[in-house]
């Protein structure tokens, strides 16, 4: 059974047929999803989804691409209240994004640091967004260390990867890894210690090579796992599944309910 460590099941793209999508994914071998919120509104959606489906592991947080729209203190105070009331498994999706043009770095940084402090307050792992921002994120993790978590859609250097691993993070690999031209990502997927890796879809985003212009659905995770197994020299799928589940539980600091 496979664990999707990053899937936006609450996204509007999934609303029309979510029940069918989840059933198809479970039939294909996916047993649980980590579902990270990205705004206060989606925090509410993620909470509701996790209450309806025990296979949905909630993470509550404010995504950096929305930092310009955040009234920092009021939003942080509301997130603080949600964390205190609902006790999710993680804080996320949080981080920094230096790929999207026009985002205010100071606002992103202030929002990120405030949420690291909340993760420390509630002793929770975090789900990190690290797009072109690995060094800055490592800087703030050293200043405000947390209990680990996931570095989602990792695409950094070997040195950066090991720094995240040493801080207790598992590195997420998904649709981007399936492209033959993704040489750096594939290099990491092959050379990193297996106990430092998790898999994800990031559905509905980052579709795999076999469906490049389609909505990325959660039933594709087992096929992503097969790509990882092949890249690592044909490791047995049952062995890979067990190790990835262990990695996920270590990152979350809790045993999965399914």
Secondary structure, DSSP 8 states (H G I E B T S, - for coil): -EEES---TTSHHHHTTHHHHHHHHHHHTEEEEEEE--SHHHHHHHHHHHHH-TTEEEEE---GGGGGG--HHHHHHHHHHHHHHH--SEEEEEE--SSSTT--HHHHHHHHHHHHHHHHHTT-EEEEE-TT-HHHHHHHHHHS----EEEET----HHHHHHHHHTTEEEEE-GGGGSTT-HHHHHHHHHS-GGGEEE---TTSS--GGGTTS---GGGHHHHHHHHHHHTTS--HHHHHHHHHHHHHHHHTS----
